[in-house]
Amino acid sequence: MTLGPGFTRLWWSQGLSNLGDGLVLAAVPLLAVEMTRDPLLVAGITVAQFLPWLIFTLPSGALADRIDRRLIMVWGNAIRAVGFGLLVLTLAADLHAIVLLYLAVFLAGTAETLVDNAALTVPPRLVERADLERANGRLFATQSAINNFVGPTAGAALFALSAIMVFTSTAGLFALAALAAITLPRMRPTASDTSGGKHSAGDVVRSIRAGWSYFWEHRLLRRVAFISGSINLFSSATAGLLVLLATGPLGVSKSWYGVFIAVPAVGAVIGSLIAARVVPAIGGGPVTWLAALVPAASYVVLGLSGSIVLSEIVMFLAAISTALNQIVVSTLRQAAVPDELLGRVTAAYRLIVLGAVPVGALVGGGLGRWLGPEDAFVVCGVGLALAAVVFASRVTTRALREAERDVRPATTVEQIS
């Protein structure tokens, strides 16, 4: 069953953007390890990519509630296209300095805060509440397939041919994503938005504060944010080291690295596609537990096994559990937060969840330099298991259902031809 032309256009824009992200996922760390084998400097790429989430997330959320969300997606993707276009120029000029790679990734990460915060608030404007889980599942399935499977495989293959080729392709994909976003319907702020059209610094600060207060006072959203933040903390701690573990102890060649990180993404696709049936069957509470405990076990196996096959299997299972949790969390936010606050509350949530990423990357880099990649993975697995015990115990299926019943979004489905 179709979800409507508006959703299809959103899907195209996000799909093109996801493909650009996928190329970057493989190409950026491969370019980094050509410049240095220092674990801390390699992990610094993740810090540069996600540091903007600590700095710009809340203002991005305020923008999503104040101006046309479609335009935010257009300009954000355009900025990413320009950033990687400039990186191509530096590579063509044979300027292979890691600081320039940091700058390009930081600029792209800044624009990503705009695009992602806006895009996550769009589905309630395009589909009915009953279709939200299916819409989110389709978006996340596409993201997982393209961002983590097709994109990295293509990115590693293109990088083996030419770094300039892969980053030129990346810039072009983000430009196409911007063009696709232009075709979306206009998404003006909800009439009940209390901003009143004012855009002074004081009004924006008060607007941000209102969104943060709603998020922080919503106990379930806060708890879900902390467990998701813990998952991201340890995921980012290991992500920066994965290229070192794979191309070192595990013996994965650079040309096959894209395949190595892409194969587990099949699990994320499967998890996204089956979420509409699995989540109601087992409940959102158990899904939250699995999203933490399965990746924790996978880190321990990665650090101890020394086996490529076993590593792929545990990463595959971890990807399924994480994808299921993404659907639970996104649907909770969209169903339990009024539309006029959705941008700001989403930003507040993502400040916790994605703000943990640069911190985790620094922790992982430090652990990798101190202990080596294998032992660092084991430490991260133990840490995530402890975080699950602390934060996930009160996230129950009953609490998730009650939160959705208590507050319904002020959803207006846009009708377009």
N, C-alpha and C positions, 0 to 999 in steps of 0.2 A: 504494500500500500504506500502510495506517495505521501510525502510530508509537505508537499506544496512547492511552487516555484521559488518562493523566497528562501526556503531552506536549501533548495538545490543550489542556489547561487552562493549562499553561505558555505555550503559544502565544497564547491569549486574553489572559492577563495582560500579557505582553510587548507584544502588539499594541496594547492600549489605552494602555499606557505610552508606546509609540513614537508613537502619534497625539498624545498630549500634548506629547511632545518636538518633534514636527513643527510644531505650532502655535507653540511657543516659538521654534523656529529662525527663523521669519519675523517673528513679532510683536515679539520683544525687540529686535533691531537696528533695526526700523522705529520703535519707541518711542524708542530711544536717539538716532537721528538727528533726531527731532523735538525732543529736548532739547538736542543739541549736534552740530556738524559737525566737531569736533576729532577727528582720526584716533586720537589716543592715548586720549581718553576713550571713544570708541566701541570701541576694542580692549580697553579695560578691562572690558567686559562679558564677553569671553571669559576674561580673567584671573579674574574673580569666579566664573565658572561652573566653571573647572577647577582653581582653587587648592585646593579641598578634596581633589583627588586627590593632592596633595603632602602634605597634612596627615593625612588620615583613611584613606588606602588600606590601609596595613598593618594598623591595628586592625580595619578592616572585614573583611579577609581572615581574621584570627584569629577573629572572630565567626562567619564562615561555616563554620569547622571546629569550632566549639564548641557552637553552638545550632542549633535548627531553621531551616534555610535558608528554609523557607516563611514563617515569621514575620518574618524579616528583610525579605523582599519586601513583606509586608503593611504593616509599620510604615514602611518607607522610602517607599513610594508614598503612604501617609497623610500623612507629613511634607511631601511635595511638594505634595499637595493643600492643606494648610493654608498653606504658604508663598505659593502663588499666590492663595489666597483672601484673604490679608492684603494682597497687592499690589492686588487689586481694590478693597479698602476704601480704600486710599490714593488710588487714581485717582478713586474716587467722591467723595472729600473734596477733589479738585482739588489734590492734593499731587504735582506733577510734578517731583520732584527725582531726578536720576540716581543719587544715593547710595541711595535707596530701591529703585531697580531693581537696583543692585548687591547689596543685602542679600537681596532675593528670589531672585536668581539664585544667590547663594552658598549659601543655605539649600537650594535645590533641588539644587545640585551636591553638597552634603554628603550628602543623602539618596540621591542617585544612586550614590555610592560603595558604599553598603550594598546597594542593589537589584542593581546590575550585577555586583558581585563574587559575590553569592549566586546570581544567575540563571545566570552562566556556569559554575557548578559543578553545576548541576542536571541537564543532559542525561544525563551518565553514570549517574545514579540512575534515569532513566526509560526509557532505550533501551539496546540492546546495542551493543557496540563496532562491529560491522559497520554499524550504522545511524547512527553519529555524524556522518559527513560529510553525510548526507542531512538529519539533524535540524538540524545547524548551518546548512546551506544554506537550509533552510526558514525558520529563525529570522532569518537575516540578510537573506533576500529580503523577508520581511515588514517587517523594520526599515527596509530601504532604500526599499521602496515607500511605506510609511506615514510614516516619519520624514522622508524626503527628497523625497517626491513629493506624496502626498495631504495630509499635514499642513501643509507650507509653503504650498501653494496655498490651502488652506482658511484658514490663519492670516493670510495677506496679505489675502484677501477679507474675512474677519471684521474685521481691523484697519481696513480701509477704511470699514467701517460703524461700529465702536466698539471702542476698546481694552479697555473693560470687558467687552464681550461675548466677545472672544477669550480673555482671561485667566480669565473665569468658566468657559468651556468647558474650558480647560486644567485647572483645579482639579477639575472634575467627572470628567474622564477619568482623572486619577490616583487619584481616590477609587474609581472602578470597577475600575481595575487592582488596587487593594488588595483589593477584594472578590473578584475572580477568583482572586487568589493564595491566599485562604483555602481554596479548594476543592482545592488541591494536596495530595498525600499528605504526611504528616509525614516530615521528613528529618533524623533525629537524627544526631549525629556518628558516624562510622565507628568500629566497636568497637576498631580498632587505633590510634585516636587516642591519643597519649601525654599529652594534657592531663589525663586522669584526672578530669575534671569539676571541676578547680580553676579558680578565676577571680580569684585575687589578682593584683595588679599585676605582681609578679615572675614569676608563672606565665605571664601573658599576654605579657610581654616575651620570656621564653624561648621561648614558642610562636612568636612573630613571628620571632625570630632563627633558629629552626629552618627555617621556611619560606623566609626570605631566603637562608640558607646553601644550601639545596637548589637554589634558583633560580640563585644566583650561581655555584655549582660546576657547573651544567649548562651547558656551553659553548655548545651550540647554542641553547638558550632565551635565553641572554644575548645572543648575536649577533643573533638574531631580534628581541629587544627593542630593541636599539640601532638597527637599521635601521627598525623600526616607529616608534620614537621620533623618528627623523629625519624620517620621512614626516609625522608629526603636528606636529613643530616647524614645518616650513615650511607645512603645511596651515593651521595656526592663525594663522601670520603673515599669510597671504593672506586667511583667512576674515574677519577683522575689517575688512579693507580692501575686500572684495568688494562690500559694499553701497555704498561710496563710489564704486568704479569703475563699478558697474552703473548707479547712479542719477545719476552724473556723466558721465564721458567716453563711456560706451556709450549713454546716453540711455534707460535702462529706467525706466518710471514706477513709482511705489510700488505701484500696484494690480497691476502685472505682475511685480513683483520675486519673488513667490512662485512664479510659473510659471518665471521665469528660473533660479532655483536648484533647481526641481523637475524640470525636463526631464532634466538629466544623471543624476538619480536612477534613471531607467529603466535606465541602464547598470549601476548597482549591483544592481538587481533581476536583470537578465540575468546578470551575473557570478555572483551567488549561486546562481541556478538551474542554471547550466551547470557549476558548480565540480566536482560529482561526476564529470563526464565529462572536463572540460578538465584538471584538476589531474593525474589519473593519466596523461593522454595526453602532456602536455608536461613534467610534473614540478614539484614544489614549488620547486626552486631557480630556474628561469627565471621562475616566477610572482613570486618575491620581487624579482628584478631589475626586472620590468615594473612592479611596484607602486611603485617609486621613480622609474624613468626616464620613464614615461608622464606622471605628474603634473608632473614637472620640466619636461617639454616644454610641458605645458598652461599653466604659469605664464608661460613666455616668450611664448607666443602671446597669452595674455590681456593681457599688458603691452604688446605691440607692435602687435597687429592692428587694434584699434579696431572690430572687427566682432562683432556679437551672434551671428550664425550660426556663425562660425568658433569663437567662444568656447564656444558650446554644444556643438559637435562635440568639441573637445578635452577639455572637462569630462566629456562622456559617456564617452569612451575611458578617461580617468583613473579614473572611477568603476568601470568594469568591472575594471580591473587591481587596484584597491584591494579590491574585494569578493572577488575570487579569493584574494587574500593573506589576508584575514580568515578564510576557511575553512581555509586551510593552517595558520595560526597557532593558531586555536582547537582544531582537531583534534589538533595536535601537543601542546598543553598537556593536553588531556583524556586522550590516549592514553599519554603519557609520564610522567605524574605520578600517584602513588598518591592515591586519593580522600581519605585522611585528611590529606593535605597540600595538596590542590587549591585550597582557598580561599586559603591563605596564599601559595602559589606564584603563583596568579593575581593576587593583590594585589601581590606583589613585581614581577611582570612589568608590571602596569598602572601601578605607581608610575613606572617608567621611561617607558613609552609615553605615558601621559596626563599625567604630570608635566611632559612637554615642552610641553604645550599652553599653559599660562599664560606660560611663558618665550617661546614663539613669538609669542604675542599681543602681548607687550610689544615684542619685536623688530620685529614687523610694524608696530605703531603708531609706533614710533620711525622706522622706515624710511619709512613713509607721510608722517610729518610732515616728514622731512628731504628725501626725494627725490620725493614724490608717489606716488600709488597705482600708476601704470603702471610706473615704474622699480623700485618695490619688488617688484612681481611678477617682473620679470626677474631681479633679484638673488636672489630666493628660488628660482627655477628653477635657476639656476647652482649655488646652495648645495646643493640636494637632489641634483643630479646628482653632485656631488663626494662627498656622503655615501654614495651608492649604491656608488661605487667603493671607498670605505674599508670599509664595513660588510658589504655583500652578497656580497663575493667568496667567502667561505667557507661561505655558506649554500647547500649543494648538495642535490639530490634524494636522493643516496645517504646523506648525513648525516641527513636528515629520516627516511628509512626505518629507518636503524640505531637512531636514538633511540627510535622507536616499538617496535622489537623488543626493545630492551634492558630497558625498564621498562613493564610493563602496569599499568593502574590497578586498584585493588581495588574494582571496580565491583559494586554490588548493584542490580539492577533492581527498582524498587518495583512490586508487583502491586496494582492497585486495580480496583475495579469502575466 
